[in-house]
Amino acid sequence: MDPVRAISISGLCLFSIGAILRYTTSSSAYDVLMIIPVIAIGAALALAPQLRWRYWLKHAPDLPVELAPLLERFDLYRRLDLEGKREFRRRTFLLKERFHFRGEAIEEIPADVEIMVAASAATAGFHREDFLLGDYETIVFYRHFFPTPEHEVLHCSELYPPDGAIIWTFAAFLRSCIEPKKYLHLGLYEFGRAMMNLEPELRAKLDAFALDYPSIAKLSGFTEVKLKEYIGLPELDLTAITLVLYFTHREEMAVLQKELLEKTDALLVKPTAV
């Protein structure tokens, strides 16, 4: 239910009753039944984003049927029990509504891409009670590789903490979500970095057993050269890459890096993940 719509409908009904009584009785005593609803509707429309957000925090609707299957692309979601899946969908919906999406030379960000962005954030922060990831709310998509003041070279993925922004090349992000075994999952990479910025103690623990490039290549096939060419930056976050592989290459990690998997599980796994 939309709280703004509910207030508007109730207000219109009350206004109509007041108008009928005012007309049939010619009594000004019923004017209040018209004035108060108008004020209430105006306030509801003015405060619509805040009202909807507060309502959704406790009563988040499920994802549309046609969009929910997108979550099956996320290994964590597939491993959750029914209650965990419900919570994951709730968080994905709320994150999607919280994010401010903007396209550079892109007219409109498709709804399925917005879901994949939100699901990436839900995955990276699923262990957190405060899953909204602080001030990281701005999502920017470019059509092509882009330079920024922070990194003047052309690249396809960037976290910019001062503005709470995450920037991607549209096609590179989408490809990484669809084929995470072939391309490093850029959504998990940047949201993992955002999450670790908010939890420096967790970052320190994960840093202690982050994989080096040879181990990453053995586990995933992503060599140092390929990763740097793919993202376009000379220096990458090895801890964040390790975290991505924890989510996308879990089976391989269980064979080749069992101790790493167990240590990361101890830090991140919620009871609903099986």
PyMOL commands that set and color helices and strands:
alter all, ss='L'
color gray80, all
select helices_A, chain A and resi 3-25+28-46+48-59+68-73+75-79+82-98+111-124+161-163+170-178+186-198+200-208+213-220+224-231+238-248+250-256+258-268
alter helices_A, ss='H'
color red, helices_A
select strands_A, chain A and resi 100-104+138-142+157-160+165-169
alter strands_A, ss='S'
color yellow, strands_A
deselect
rebuild
show_as cartoon
